[in-house]
Amino acid sequence: ALQTWPLRTKATTSFVLFGTGSLAVQVSEPRAAEKTAASGVSARKVLACSTYGAVLYAPGMHFWYMSLERWLPSTAFASTCCKLALHSSIAAPCIISSFTLTTRTLEGFALEDSLASLREKGPTMWLTALGFINIGLFINYHFMPLAYRVTFGNFVQLLWTSYQSWELAQDNSREAKAAAQDAPPSIDLPSVLSLESRE
């Protein structure tokens, strides 16, 4: 399938694995769901991640890997290090930015809120990617055949998507706490009426 329909196969794989990453975070963090007054799993969040994976990540990385292979066809150690440097300086910021803005927007957040999340969490996610993701990327660039790099990268990305979703979930929790603190105190109308009747 990868040879016959490469983009379609990679998009399908990305759709499933990105959604799985979002689902795993939501299932493993019931406390975060309680803090944000959400109950259960948000199908909208899962669909947002899946859509990003299929529509943006899969075709984007397909052409990225092909371009790198044209520029640096060798699998020598020095060539692999150059690919890692290019990925960290170009691809990683693009992935983090597009993931944050796309998923947050599809979840229903305003563009201003999505940009605020990117400013808040983007640098942290990029610094984390330099250590965590580069291990999987080295294996991918150095050992995997070109046709299988997006698919292998999807499994690495499964962990990375889970991490990105977790970071954004923490941002959601912080925003919900801030909104709760800023909200005016609620008035217990029956109690007020009861006190007035006694007077």
Buried (B, 14 or more C-beta within 10 A) or exposed (E): EBEEEBEEBBBBBBBBBBBBBBBBBBEEBEEBBEBBEBEEBBEEBBBBBBBBBBBBBBBBBBEBBBEBBEEBEEBEEEBBBBBBEBBBEEBBBEBBBBBBBBBBBBBEBEEEBBBBBBEBBBEEBBEBBEEBBBEBBBBBBBEBEEBBBBBBBBEBBBBBBBBBBBBBBBBBBEBBEEEEEEEEEEEEEEEEEEEEEEE
